[in-house]
Amino acid sequence: MTAFEPKIVAFCCYYCAYAAADLAGSMRLAYPPNIRLVEMPCSGKADARVILKAFEEGADGVYVAGCLEGDCHFLKGNLRAKKRVAALKKRLAEIGLEPERLEMFNLSGSMGPRFAEIAREMTERIRALGPSPLNRGRSPAGTAQEG
Amino acid sequence: MIVAEGKPLEEVYALIAEAKKVLVVGCGGCVTVCLAGGEKEVGLLAASLRMKRKLADRPLETVEVTLTRQCDPEYVEQLDRYVTEEIDAIVSLACGVGVQFLAERYPKWVVPALNTKFAGGTLAPGRWEERCGLCGECILHRTGGICPIIRCAKSILNGPCGGSQNGKCEVNKEIDCAWQLIYDRMRLLGRLDDLLTIEPAKDWSKAKDGGLRKVLREEAILA
């Protein structure tokens, strides 16, 4: 049996987490390949519907990564994202998914090592939780066959 | 606007337990403004229901549509092409009016996804408060623009009552006494003398106690 490799979607703010991911790459820092990055203009642009869609389409975990509090390029986008993520965690519980599968992180563009650390932290967390209940019966991540 | 809020997911889920395919209908009017039943909430509810049903091994198919308004036949009839044979239930994210308009037009199981709360307004994003009691005969000109019908717990017309304490209502210390507000406002306007006039008993037959109310305007009727 293939070991469970979680599929995790990270909605990353262009001004911080996305740049930090770039930096992590430049610094040759290794982080788990389970993370799928989605570049956002701001963490505040992460729409609740899109986050739910990620889970529905097979993500085992999702996180939103925005700037450090007080440092949002658009002033309050990351604070709004934080509230929305908190509300969505409740909705996930109502649906029957573990709220821990969704998280909000804050970091700056210069925090490449922290980016890698978050990727590891989230991968470990989801690995411990196991596959999303929605993915029961699906092929392990990355092995799905076309057609 | 009519202010509403979403029912718990579990409740809506139970209402459509037997359905295999549902039409989830939003409303672009009041409930879009109060973030309860617009296009976004339709997407969230439909996705949540689909996932919850998938977890129960009983997949649900959803069709999402948001009408300009659910309280006008000219918009409701736009749903005709979506209400097909295989639609087992219609979930309406409108106020009680919209739900009834859909139920009146289609011989389908129509369920409400919202609880309609009151006629009110937005205090700040995410905060709404009641303002109108829909009593059918407005007296706001007599009370400085503050409605005693809905803002006074007793709806008294010649207040305040003995329960007014330090400007607050005895029902709840967080609620301002409407009659204190009226008094302060009339004083500001220099019209305290107006309050000496006794407001006669109200004709409540014009309010909801008289049964279904109607408004007719001859010149607006086309046929």
Interface residues (C-beta under 8 A of the other chain):
Chain A: D47 A48 R49 L52 K53 F55 E56 R91 E94 I95 G96 L97 P133 L134
Chain B: P8 L9 E10 K40 G43 L44 A47 S48 R50 M51 K52 K54 L55
